[in-house]
Amino acid sequence: MPADRIAVRSDLGDVVPYGAPQLDVPVRLNTNETPYPPPPAFFEQLTKRLVDLDLHRYPDRRAWALRTALGDRFGLPPERVWAAKGSNEILLQVLQAYGGPGRRLLLFRPGYSMYPLLARATLTTTVEVDLDSQLRLDPITARGAVEVYDPDLVFVASPNNPTGIPFTLDAVRALHDGSRALVLLDEAYVEFASCAGDVSAVGLLDELPRLVVCRTFSKAWRLAGARLGYLLAHKWVIDDLRKVRLPYHIDAMVQVAGLVALELADEVTAHIAELARERERLRDAMSAVDGVAVYESAANFLLFRTGVEDLFDRLLARGVLVRDFSRAPRLAGCLRVTVGTPDENDAFLAALKEALGGP
Ligand SMILES: *Cc1c(COP(=O)(O)O)cnc(C)c1O
């Protein structure tokens, strides 16, 4: 008798799926979205444009209008811009095109939890190098890491997740110039960092032929629910990604949503400076609490360390959901909190003080 099920691929047996809890609690500060919905003008335009869509037809496979509009923001032609359903799909496509059996991906620890998962799904070998004791990446460590491991690919997020710490362009250059690898800089949070001056590697693209820069509409652009990300690169990279993408991978509704967001860019991203200010207010207030150490952040979240083992549960019991990293490598005792509205941040601060005050 055949069994009622077949076993999952043997190398996936112990994979734990990505699973930041989606709980219905009053204050949700665990997945780094922006707390403010897109402005009314966005929805007005979007609904107007949706009724004109030919939804009985497949969408534009190349997403040409969207890629053209994205390229215009950076002075790049659409041939050097790629888009997909969230930057996570782009990371997967990059691994499908350049990773796989016999290929090595270099990561830094701590880093974004999806990188190793996507590497495993694509049978890409992962090598991990620890960031320094301050969780920074200096150019010498960067250079040493690529020289020791000779990777085919390097993924690094700046500002980094879960720390919020941005890496210097010198470190990016060291990763590139010391290796033969495709260096993917994940700038999911860069808009929050740019308030304090330009930290983006986009300006290095023409100089560094194997650099690619990945961005998303999920954070500063307030469209996590739409699933849209993009990549800025050289044309040969885009040509390779077309070999692995699914046909019609960005649906027509999301293409329109992206276009409308870009047309209304100033309004859609108007809250960024406020969130950066609120981050600093939250950081100061948290640092003033006894027993709390907060990392510097250029993103819309803060990583902090306390000695209290069950702090995550204590906060949850008070209606505040944050992200638990307390058992992750190098992050013992750490939690991450997303910057919310002033009211949400106050609620978090009150819960934090109460939770640390007693059992
Ligand atoms: C949130 C995040 C993303 C965004 O992923 P999407 O698929 O675009 O929603 C990408 N990289 C990092 C490091 C992130 O934290």
The ligand as a Tripos MOL2 file, in Angstrom:
@<TRIPOS>MOLECULE
LIG
   15    15     1     0     0
SMALL
NO_CHARGES

@<TRIPOS>ATOM
      1 C1         11.2400   43.9500    5.4250 C.3       1 LIG1
      2 C2         12.4780   43.5810    4.6920 C.ar      1 LIG1
      3 C3         12.4310   43.3540    3.3260 C.ar      1 LIG1
      4 C4         11.1400   43.5330    2.5750 C.3       1 LIG1
      5 O1         10.6850   42.4110    1.9900 O.3       1 LIG1
      6 P1          9.4280   42.5190    1.0100 P.3       1 LIG1
      7 O2          9.3720   41.1780    0.3970 O.co2     1 LIG1
      8 O3          9.7660   43.5970    0.0160 O.co2     1 LIG1
      9 O4          8.2360   42.8770    1.8390 O.co2     1 LIG1
     10 C5         13.5970   43.0530    2.6670 C.ar      1 LIG1
     11 N1         14.7740   42.9780    3.3150 N.ar      1 LIG1
     12 C6         14.8460   43.2090    4.6320 C.ar      1 LIG1
     13 C7         16.1660   43.1590    5.3050 C.3       1 LIG1
     14 C8         13.6990   43.5010    5.3600 C.ar      1 LIG1
     15 O5         13.7750   43.6960    6.6730 O.3       1 LIG1
@<TRIPOS>BOND
     1     1     2 1
     2     2     3 ar
     3     2    14 ar
     4     3     4 1
     5     3    10 ar
     6     4     5 1
     7     5     6 1
     8     6     7 2
     9     6     8 1
    10     6     9 1
    11    10    11 ar
    12    11    12 ar
    13    12    13 1
    14    12    14 ar
    15    14    15 1
@<TRIPOS>SUBSTRUCTURE
     1 LIG1         1 GROUP 0 **** ****
